[in-house]
Amino acid sequence: MNRIDRKFEELKRQKKKAFIAYITAGDPNFAMTKKMAFALERSGADIIELGIPFSDPLADGPTIQAASRRALEKKATLKRVFVMVSQIRKKTAIPLVFMTYYNPVLKYGVENFFRKCKACGVDGVIVPDLPYEESDEMVKLAKQSGIAAIFLVAPTSTIARIRQIAKRSKGFIYYVSLTGVTGARTKLPKEVISNVRRVKRLTGKPVAVGFGIANARQAASVAKAADGVIIGSAIVKIIGEKKNAEERVFRFARSLARAIHNV
């Protein structure tokens, strides 16, 4: 049982849902990413998801694409992300999850990647462009390293596919609330709640919902059905605006944490 499992067990005992906050590593620089991680923890975030900057983030919308671009312009590399995670881990036990495309992992070396994740204190890895049918090596190495390989379920996933993904996914199952790319939306699809309940009927593992959630009201609505709520673009947008970003992220994240925890 790693830190993600323990966190969901703790929240279950407290009858609370998880607030999972996403930020892009190295945006606008690594010093600020560390400050944001600690601010998010203080605000009440239960798990922090760190996006690995990549030049072709096909699952991400304009906000996170821009964050990746800012990070890459400041020479953000996977090697430097690992250094930053080691520094964060020295000061906190909050669960840390990587969101990365497969290309950086493959270039780094899949075995080396998971070895380094373990050494630095990463708890989970999400690879949105790696289908479960092609994930044998990743799942094996993640398991050997005690790291949760987290897979995504889409609104279009069949019952048979959801069952297969649920078997493979560790830590939690990431339910994508809508088709398309990441990015805050004014409205979420009406079928989100029923779709989440459908996934939960097929597995006993926690189900966290991401993509499109923009505010505390939406987060609370989703939390009524899900075990966790993932918010990224709405936070990353504040970071990109720069002005008083740390304080604004803290206040916004605190409102999200209260909404999710008090459902």
N, C-alpha and C positions, 0 to 999 in steps of 0.2 A: 504493500500500500504506500503510494508516494504522497507528496503534499497535496496534489489535486484530490485524490481519494479522501484523504483526511479532512480536507476543507468541506467537501460535500457531505461527509458524515457529520461533521460538526454543525453545519447549517441545517441538516435534516433534524438533528436533535433539538435545535433551537427553533424549528419550524420556520426557517427562513429560506429564501432563494438567493442564488449567487449573482453578484454583480461582477461581470468580467469586463475590464476596461482595456481597450486596444490603443496603443500608440506605435508610431513608426520609429524604430531604433535609429538614432543619429539625426533626427529631425528636431530642430534645425542644427543641432550638434549633440555630441554625446553627453556633455555636461548638463545640457537642458533635459535630455532624456532621463538621466538619473534623477534630476530634481522632480520631473513629472511623475516618475515611478513612485517616489516617496510621497509626493503630494496625493497621488491617487490612493495609496495605502491609507494615509491619514484621513482621507475623505470617506473611507468605508469600502473601497474596492476589495473584493475577495480574491480575485485572480487577475494577474496582469498579462496581457497578450502583447508580445513584442513583434512587430512586423519587420522582417528582414528586407532592407531596400533592394529593389530589383528593377532593371531597366525596362522590363516588359510585363508589368503586373496585370495580366489579362482579366483577373476577377475583380479588380478594383476600379472604382469610379474616379472622377477628377480630383476629389479631395485627397485621397490616399496616393494617387498617382503623383500629385504635386509634392506630397510629403516625401515620397521615395526619391523624386528628382532632387529636392533640396538636400536630402541626406547624401545622395551620390555625388552631388556637386561639392560637398564638404569631405569627399574621400571616404565615405562610410564603406567598410568592407566587412565580410563575415568574421574575419579574424579580429577586427576591432570591436565588433558586436560582442564576441565572446569575452574579450577583456572587460568591456563595460558590464556584462552580466555577472562576471566574477566579483566586480566591485559592488554591485547592487546586492548580491547574495551575502556578502560579508556583513551587511547591515539589516537584512530582513529575511524572514522565512516565508514571505508570501509566495504562493505558487506562481511560477513563471512559465509561460507557454510561447513557443516560437510559432509565428505564422510565416511560412516561407514557400516560395515556388521551388520546384524540384531542381531547376538548373543550378542555383548556387550550391545546393546539397551535393549534386552530382560532381560539380567542379571541385568542391572541397574534398570529395571522397566520402561516400555514404558511411563507411565504417568509421573514418576519422571524425566525421560530423557527430555521430552519436557518442563516440568516446569523449569528444570535447564537451558536448552537451552535459554529459554525466559529470565531468570534472568541474564544470562551471556552475552546476546547480540548476539546470533547466529541467522542468518537470514534464513538459508535454510538447509535442510538435504537430502542427497542422500543415499539410501540403495540399492546397486546394486543386492543383492541376495534376495530382497523382491519383488515378482511380484505384479503388481497392483491388481490382483484378490484377494490377501491376505492382502491388505493394508488398509482395512477399519478403523481399530483402529488407525493406524499411521496418516492417512489423517485427521481423526476427531480431534485427539489431536494436530496435527500440526496447523490446522485451528484455534482451540481454543486459541493457543499460538501465533498466528500471524506469524507463521513460514512456509516458503514455502517447501512443500513436492515435491521434484524434481524427476521425473521418467525418465528412459532410454528407448530410441527407438533403436533397432538394425537394421542392414542392411536386416535381414531376417524377420522383422516385417511386417505383412500384413496390408493392408489399414484399415481393421476393427480394428485391434489391435492398430494401430497408433492413430486412432480417440479416442479410449477409454483411451489410455495413455494421449493424449493431454487434454482430459477433466479433468483428475485428477491432472496433473502436474501444479505446481504453480512456479512463478519466471521465470523459463525457462524450456525447454525440452532438455534433454541431448541426443544428437545423437551420438551413438557409431560408429566411422568411419569404423570399421572392426570387423570381428568375431575373437574371441580369447581373449587374455589378454592385459593389458596395456603394454606400452613399445614403445620407439621411433623407428620409421621405416625409412628406406632410401627412400621408396616410399609408397604412400597411394593408396588405390584402385581407379581405374579410375572412378568408379561410385559414389564416395563420393558426388560430386557436384550435380549430378542429383538426388541422393537420398535425399539430404538436401532440394532441391527445391520441391521434392514430399511431404516431411513432411510439409514444409511451406505452400503448397497449401491447406493443411488440417486443419491448425490452424493459428490463429493470434498471438499466443504466441511466444516469442523469442525462437530460436533454436540455441543451442551452441553445437559445435562439439569437441569431445575428443577422446582419444586413438590414439597413433601412431604419433602424430605431433611432429616433432623433431627440426625444425628450422624456421627462419623467412620467408623463401621462401614458405615453405609449409603452414605456418600460414596465409600469405597474400593470397595465393590461396584459402584456405578454407573460409577466411573472405569475399570473393567476393559473396558467396552464403549464408553463415550463419550470425546469429546475434552476435555470440560470438565464441571464439576459446579457448579451454582448453588445457593447456600444463602442464604436470606433470613429467613424467619420465625423460625428458631431464633436468629439473631443479633439481630433486631429485638426479640424477647422479652426478651433480656438488657438491651438498652438501655431498654426500658420499665420494667424492675424498678429501674433507677436506681442501686442500691447498688453501688459499685465497678465501674460498668458498663464503663469504659474498660479496666481491667485484666482483667476477666472476658471481655470480647469478644476481647481480644488472646490470652488463653490458649486460649479455645475455638477461635478462628480458626486459631491455630497448630496445634492438634490436627487440624483439618480439612485444612490445607495439607499437613501431613506425611502424612496418610492418602492424600490424592489424589496427591501427588507421588511417593509410594513404591510405587505399584501396579506 
